[in-house]
Structures are given as C-alpha cells and as structure tokens.
Amino acid sequence: MDKSNSGFSEAGLRKIRDVLTRHVDSGKIPGVVALIGRGEQTHVEAIGTMRHDGGAPMSRDTIFRMASTSKPVTMAASMALLDDCRLRLDDPVDQWLPELADRHVLKRIDGPIDDTEPARRPITVRDLLTSTFGLGIDLTAVGSPIFNAIFANGVFSQGAVPLPEQDEWMRRLGTLPLMRQPGEHWQYHLSHDVLGVLVSRVTGRPFETFLRERVLDPLGMKDTAFHVPADKIDRLPPSYAPDPQTGEFTVWDEAKTGQYSAPPAFQAGGGGLVSTVDDYHAYFRMLLDHGMHGTERILSRPAVELMTTNRLTPEQEAARSTLARNAVNVSFGQGQQGGWGFGMAVRTYRGDYAPLGQFGWDGGTGTSAYADPENGITGILLTQVGLTTAAPAQLIHDFWTTVYQAVDA
C-alpha cells in the first residue's frame, strides 16, 4: 500500500507491528491477524502461526471464530427488515415468537424461578434490538437459580455443546421466566440469538440465507458464515481456551472435527459467525459510510445511526457501566464503553485512547472490531486464543492503544 496518504504514520505502523510481535513472542498468543483502515487505505499484519506448537503461518485470509463479535454483523438482518417495514420498533413479538408471549417475571432476580409476577407488557422488537427484553447473561446474577437454569436448559450459544434447532431452542427459552421486566434493564447476549429466530420466522427462510442475501453477498463477505466448508477448513486454526491458572494451551474447538466444520442446527446471531479481517473491514466501512458500499445501499442511513449511537436510557447506561467497571476481574477490562446501540457498544465517555462515538464489539475467542467516525478509521484484530486468561484482552488493549498513536491527522 501507499502509506504516504493513509493517515497513519510510518512510525505508528511500525509500533503496531512491534507490539503485536511482542505478544506473539511471549508464547501466550500463537498468532494474530490485524487490519486498520482509513479512507481507501488498509494496512494488514499477519504474525505467528495457526497452532500454538507451530505449523502454518497466519495469513490475511485466515478464518476465525468471531464469537460475540458476530453481534454487530448479524444485527444488520434485523435492520434490513426495519428498512423494509416488515418489522416495526414497537411491534410486540408475540405473533412471530409465541414462546415469548404472556411472560412472567421473577419477583427477585436471585429468587426461586417459580416466584414470579406477570410481565407489565409484551416484549417488543425494540426490546430485542437493545438487549432489554428481560433475559440475558447477567453477571450480577451469577450463581442464582435463573442464571443456573439458563445453562441447564442449554440455551447459551457460546458453550461447547451444540444447540438444538431453532424451534426447540425457542421452546426451551420459553420455559424460563424473565429476569427483568421487558424494556427495563440491559442484559447481554441472548437477545441476539432470539433476533436470528425472529428474522427467520418473519422471512420464512433460514437466518443465514437472509443475512447472506441482504448483507454478506452485497458486501463481498465471501468467508463469513456460520460454518467453514471443507474447501476452506485448512484456513481455520484451532480455538484455544488456556487454563486460567496455568495458562497452558487447551483446545476448545478443533478445525476439521470441530463445531464449525459443518452447518449448525442453530444459526446463533449472538456468536456463531466465522470471518476474516477483510470481510469485517468491508462491514464496518459500510457502517462508517452510513450504509453505503460503493454505489450500493446496504442499509438506510437512519438504520445505521440507530445501530451505532447509544440507545440506552441514562439509568440503563449507568447500570451497564457499573457492571463493566465492577467485573474487570472477569472481563479483563473489556466492555467499558458506557453506551450500547443495536448489536454493539458505543463509547459515551472517554476511558482510554478511543474517542466518544467509537462503536463495535469484542468476542470471547479473542476477536475485536470497531469503527471510529471521528477519525474515519476501522480496526479488526483476530486471534485464536479465548478470553480465559488476560493475555488476549491485553493484546486487544495494546492494539487499540497503538492504533490511536498511529493516527496521523
């Protein structure tokens, strides 16, 4: 690339490479692929190897399990249905998701799961889009009966056990009471899986089929999917979940025999995608360009604005910020942006090198993708090491610290 017009300094790009190399050389990160983009320019680094004991080198087209970094991309399918007037923000979801009709809500979030009261109102599309429909992975409720029931019922889509097909998944979800009243409280993750089912039922097609037609194919995201086909499987590294105490590498998911080697029964919008740095760059660049990809419109400008600006009330945002700041021992400092749009975090206070308005999200498999309207930059960092230890989170933090030093006005 021609770096002279990129808006990134030569010294800054060298520092990014040096810091990424230091993490790989530490022995805690086998390999990493990173992309930064500004305007028409991109800069990519591929460092290290696919496996922790060596093997093939990382390359620009290496495919990674995106985990929760799936959320910003899968959200686009719901936004396309809003654009088409096939969904409305305040439509109750009962007609498409009868399993979520006539909900009951826990009287106390830490109480018995049968100690409930009727929900004050139906769950709406807006509640799902903002992650406030009443159920989620709530770290304030760890160890409570409802938190344990979420895992016991097999509805958490980031575990090692594959999920059932979507109707059975919804049936199981529907057996659980809500933790909070609809629209009341931001809670993580489960709403994105529900949105995938909603898109499928509204369109009468598999979630991935609609997502591909409206978003992935028009953007040229040819390596983004819910599984890796056999002719690409050699580009997928194993996914590691290092031992939290010793740091010893443990394989969480192999490539050729793993859960991403065949189409899943359940296409999980909350964390099921695989992708590459270039595919994700195309998506986040589209968001920076207000829904446009070249001369083609993917999403309307208002849809992108809703996704990428804070949608939480002051009370909800305060609760989310408090949770993030009090859970640093679990999250290694991730998730402290303040706001939340549709499917992604939005920075509402300046807590590190990134400015207000930066949007995107991270994934538990060691992935990070954000765009920054103020500076016009995108950044994607992908590795194969899960956040069971601090090492991948530290890598993500250091990547963004160096990215912002490399921005040359």
C-alpha positions in Angstrom: 0.0 0.0 0.0 1.0 3.6 -0.4 1.4 4.7 3.3 2.1 8.3 2.4 -1.6 9.2 2.1 -3.0 6.7 4.6 -3.4 9.0 7.6 -1.3 6.5 9.6 2.3 7.4 10.4 5.2 5.2 9.3 6.5 5.1 12.9 3.0 4.3 14.2 2.6 1.4 11.8 6.0 0.0 12.9 4.9 0.3 16.6 1.7 -1.6 15.9 3.7 -4.4 14.3 6.3 -4.4 17.2 3.6 -4.6 19.9 1.8 -7.4 18.1 5.1 -9.3 17.6 5.9 -8.9 21.3 2.6 -10.6 22.2 3.3 -13.5 19.8 6.9 -13.8 21.1 5.6 -14.0 24.7 4.3 -17.5 23.9 0.8 -16.7 25.1 -0.6 -15.8 21.6 0.3 -18.2 18.8 -0.8 -15.9 16.0 -2.7 -12.7 15.2 -4.1 -11.0 12.1 -4.8 -7.3 12.3 -6.2 -4.7 9.9 -6.5 -1.0 10.2 -8.2 1.1 7.5 -8.7 4.8 6.8 -10.3 6.1 3.7 -9.3 3.9 0.8 -6.2 2.6 2.6 -5.7 -0.6 4.6 -2.7 -1.9 6.5 -2.6 -5.6 7.5 -0.3 -7.5 9.8 -0.3 -11.4 10.0 2.1 -12.6 12.6 2.8 -16.0 14.2 1.3 -19.4 13.5 -2.1 -21.2 13.3 -1.3 -23.6 16.1 0.5 -23.0 19.4 3.1 -25.6 18.6 3.9 -24.1 15.1 2.5 -25.2 11.8 1.2 -23.0 9.0 1.7 -19.2 9.4 -1.1 -16.8 9.9 -2.2 -15.1 6.7 -4.5 -12.3 5.7 -7.2 -14.8 4.7 -7.1 -16.9 7.9 -10.7 -17.6 9.1 -11.5 -17.0 12.8 -14.4 -17.8 15.1 -15.9 -14.4 15.7 -17.8 -15.3 18.9 -19.6 -12.2 20.2 -18.0 -10.0 17.5 -20.8 -11.7 15.4 -23.4 -9.4 17.0 -22.7 -6.2 15.1 -22.9 -8.1 11.7 -25.9 -10.3 12.5 -27.9 -7.3 13.7 -27.9 -6.0 10.1 -30.5 -8.6 9.1 -33.0 -7.1 11.7 -32.2 -3.6 10.4 -32.9 -4.7 6.8 -36.4 -5.8 8.0 -37.0 -2.5 9.7 -36.0 -0.7 6.4 -38.5 -2.9 4.6 -41.3 -2.1 7.0 -41.7 -5.9 7.8 -40.8 -5.1 11.4 -41.5 -2.0 13.5 -39.6 -1.0 16.6 -42.6 -1.2 18.9 -44.3 -4.2 17.4 -44.9 -6.9 20.1 -43.1 -10.0 19.0 -45.8 -12.5 20.1 -47.1 -13.2 16.6 -43.7 -14.5 15.4 -42.3 -15.7 18.8 -45.3 -17.1 20.6 -42.9 -18.7 23.1 -42.3 -15.2 24.5 -45.9 -14.3 24.9 -47.6 -13.9 28.3 -44.3 -13.7 30.1 -43.8 -14.0 33.9 -41.0 -12.1 35.6 -39.0 -13.0 38.7 -40.0 -11.0 41.8 -36.3 -11.1 42.8 -33.5 -11.7 40.4 -31.9 -14.1 42.9 -35.1 -15.7 43.9 -36.7 -19.1 43.0 -37.6 -19.4 39.4 -41.2 -20.1 40.2 -41.6 -16.9 42.4 -42.9 -14.7 39.6 -45.4 -12.0 38.6 -46.9 -11.2 35.2 -44.9 -9.0 32.9 -46.3 -5.5 32.7 -46.4 -5.5 28.9 -45.4 -7.7 25.9 -41.8 -7.9 24.6 -41.3 -5.7 21.6 -38.8 -5.7 18.7 -37.1 -2.6 20.3 -36.6 -4.7 23.5 -34.7 -7.3 21.5 -32.7 -4.8 19.5 -31.5 -3.0 22.6 -30.9 -6.2 24.7 -33.5 -5.2 27.2 -36.2 -7.9 26.6 -35.7 -9.3 30.1 -33.3 -12.3 29.8 -29.6 -12.4 29.4 -26.2 -13.3 30.7 -26.3 -11.0 33.8 -23.1 -11.1 35.8 -25.0 -9.5 38.7 -26.9 -12.8 39.0 -24.1 -15.3 38.9 -25.0 -18.4 41.0 -28.7 -17.5 41.1 -31.4 -20.1 40.2 -32.3 -18.3 37.0 -28.6 -18.0 35.9 -28.1 -21.7 36.5 -31.3 -22.5 34.7 -30.2 -20.7 31.5 -27.2 -23.0 31.3 -29.1 -26.1 32.5 -31.7 -25.6 29.7 -29.0 -25.5 27.1 -29.9 -22.1 25.6 -26.5 -20.4 26.0 -25.0 -20.3 22.5 -21.3 -19.8 23.4 -20.8 -23.2 25.2 -19.0 -26.3 24.0 -22.3 -28.2 23.4 -24.1 -27.6 20.1 -27.6 -26.1 20.3 -30.8 -27.7 19.1 -32.6 -26.4 16.0 -34.3 -23.0 16.5 -37.9 -24.1 17.3 -36.6 -26.4 20.1 -34.3 -23.7 21.3 -37.1 -21.2 21.5 -39.3 -23.8 23.3 -36.6 -24.2 26.0 -36.1 -20.4 26.3 -39.9 -20.1 26.7 -39.8 -22.3 29.8 -37.7 -19.7 31.7 -39.2 -16.7 33.5 -37.8 -13.3 32.6 -35.2 -11.9 35.0 -36.4 -8.3 34.5 -39.5 -6.5 33.2 -39.4 -6.0 29.4 -37.6 -2.8 28.4 -36.2 -2.3 31.9 -32.6 -3.4 32.1 -29.7 -4.1 29.7 -28.7 -7.7 29.7 -26.1 -9.4 27.5 -26.2 -11.9 24.6 -29.5 -13.9 24.5 -31.4 -11.2 22.6 -29.2 -11.6 19.6 -29.9 -15.3 19.3 -33.6 -14.5 19.6 -33.3 -12.0 16.8 -31.9 -14.6 14.5 -35.1 -16.7 15.1 -37.2 -13.6 14.6 -35.6 -12.9 11.2 -36.1 -16.5 10.2 -39.7 -16.6 11.1 -40.6 -13.2 9.6 -38.9 -14.1 6.3 -39.8 -17.8 6.2 -36.2 -18.6 5.5 -33.1 -19.6 7.4 -31.5 -16.7 9.2 -28.2 -17.1 7.3 -29.9 -17.2 4.0 -31.5 -13.8 4.5 -28.3 -12.3 6.1 -26.3 -13.5 3.1 -28.8 -12.1 0.6 -29.1 -8.7 2.1 -25.7 -8.1 3.8 -22.9 -10.6 3.3 -23.1 -11.1 -0.5 -23.6 -7.4 -1.4 -20.5 -6.6 0.7 -18.4 -9.4 -0.8 -18.1 -11.1 2.6 -17.4 -14.4 1.0 -15.7 -16.0 4.0 -18.3 -15.0 6.6 -20.8 -17.8 7.5 -22.0 -20.0 10.4 -19.6 -22.8 9.4 -16.4 -23.3 7.4 -16.8 -25.5 4.3 -14.4 -28.4 3.6 -12.5 -26.5 0.9 -11.7 -23.7 3.4 -11.2 -25.6 6.6 -7.4 -25.5 6.3 -7.6 -21.7 6.8 -9.3 -22.2 10.2 -7.0 -22.5 13.2 -7.9 -24.4 16.3 -9.5 -22.3 19.0 -7.7 -22.4 22.4 -9.1 -21.8 25.9 -5.9 -21.5 28.0 -6.1 -22.9 31.5 -7.0 -19.9 33.8 -4.5 -20.9 36.4 -1.5 -22.2 34.4 -2.0 -20.6 31.0 -1.5 -24.0 29.4 -3.0 -24.2 25.9 -6.2 -26.3 25.8 -8.0 -26.8 22.6 -11.6 -25.6 22.9 -12.5 -26.4 19.3 -10.6 -28.1 16.6 -10.9 -27.2 12.9 -11.6 -30.3 10.8 -13.6 -32.1 13.6 -15.0 -29.2 15.4 -18.4 -27.5 15.7 -17.6 -25.1 12.9 -16.8 -27.8 10.4 -20.4 -28.5 9.4 -23.6 -26.4 9.2 -25.0 -26.0 12.8 -28.6 -26.9 13.7 -29.0 -23.4 15.2 -27.6 -20.3 13.5 -26.7 -18.2 16.6 -26.8 -14.5 15.9 -25.1 -13.9 19.3 -21.9 -15.6 18.5 -21.9 -18.1 15.6 -20.1 -16.4 12.7 -16.7 -17.2 11.3 -14.9 -14.5 9.3 -11.7 -12.7 8.1 -10.2 -9.3 8.6 -11.1 -8.1 5.1 -14.8 -9.2 5.4 -15.2 -7.4 8.7 -13.4 -4.3 7.3 -16.0 -4.3 4.5 -18.8 -4.4 7.0 -17.5 -1.7 9.4 -16.5 0.5 6.5 -20.1 0.3 5.3 -21.3 1.5 8.7 -18.8 4.4 8.6 -20.2 5.2 5.1 -23.8 5.5 6.5 -25.0 2.3 4.9 -23.3 2.6 1.5 -20.9 0.1 -0.1 -19.6 1.9 -3.2 -22.7 2.9 -5.1 -24.9 0.3 -3.5 -27.0 1.0 -0.4 -27.0 -1.9 2.1 -28.8 -0.2 5.0 -30.5 3.1 5.3 -28.7 6.0 6.9 -31.2 6.1 9.8 -30.9 2.4 10.4 -27.1 2.7 10.7 -27.5 5.8 13.0 -29.8 3.7 15.3 -27.3 0.9 15.4 -24.2 3.0 16.1 -25.4 5.5 18.6 -26.4 4.9 22.2 -29.9 3.6 22.7 -29.9 3.1 26.5 -31.6 5.4 29.0 -29.3 7.2 31.5 -30.4 4.7 34.1 -29.7 1.7 31.9 -26.3 3.1 30.8 -25.3 3.7 34.4 -26.2 0.1 35.3 -24.2 -1.2 32.3 -21.2 1.0 33.1 -21.2 -0.1 36.8 -21.4 -3.7 35.8 -18.4 -3.4 33.4 -16.3 -1.5 36.0 -17.1 -4.0 38.7 -16.4 -7.0 36.6 -12.9 -6.3 35.4 -11.6 -9.3 37.3 -13.8 -11.4 34.9 -13.7 -9.3 31.7 -10.0 -8.2 31.9 -11.2 -4.6 31.3 -13.3 -5.3 28.2 -16.8 -3.8 27.8 -16.2 -0.4 29.5 -17.6 1.8 26.7 -20.7 3.1 28.5 -23.4 3.0 25.8 -25.0 0.3 23.7 -26.6 0.7 20.3 -28.2 -2.1 18.4 -25.8 -5.1 18.5 -22.7 -3.2 19.6 -21.1 -1.0 22.2 -20.9 2.8 21.7 -18.4 4.9 23.6 -20.2 7.6 25.7 -17.3 8.5 27.9 -13.6 8.7 27.3 -12.0 5.9 29.3 -9.0 5.2 27.1 -7.4 6.3 23.9 -10.5 5.9 21.8 -12.8 8.9 21.4 -16.6 9.2 22.0 -18.7 7.7 19.3 -16.4 4.7 18.6 -18.6 1.6 18.0 -18.0 -2.1 17.8 -17.5 -5.1 20.0 -15.2 -7.9 21.1 -15.5 -11.7 21.2 -14.6 -14.3 23.8 -12.5 -16.2 21.3 -10.0 -13.3 21.1 -11.6 -11.0 18.5 -12.1 -7.2 18.3 -13.7 -5.0 15.7 -14.5 -1.3 15.9 -15.0 1.8 13.8 -14.4 5.4 14.7 -16.4 8.1 12.9 -14.3 11.0 14.4 -11.1 9.7 12.8 -12.7 7.7 10.0 -10.8 4.5 10.9 -11.7 0.8 11.2 -9.7 -1.7 13.1 -10.0 -5.5 13.3 -7.9 -7.8 15.5 -8.3 -11.5 15.3 -6.6 -14.3 17.2 -7.4 -17.9 18.2 -7.0 -17.5 21.9 -10.1 -17.3 24.1 -10.5 -14.9 27.0 -10.0 -17.5 29.7 -6.8 -15.6 30.6 -5.8 -11.9 30.4 -3.4 -12.4 27.5 -5.8 -11.9 24.6 -7.5 -9.0 26.3 -4.2 -7.3 26.9 -3.3 -7.9 23.2 -6.6 -6.2 22.2 -6.0 -3.2 24.5 -2.4 -2.8 23.2 -3.6 -3.0 19.6 -6.0 -0.1 20.1 -3.5 1.9 22.1 -1.1 1.7 19.2 -3.7 2.3 16.5 -4.6 5.6 18.0 -1.0 6.6 18.3 -0.6 5.8 14.6 -3.4 8.1 13.5 -1.7 11.0 11.6 -4.1 13.9 11.3 
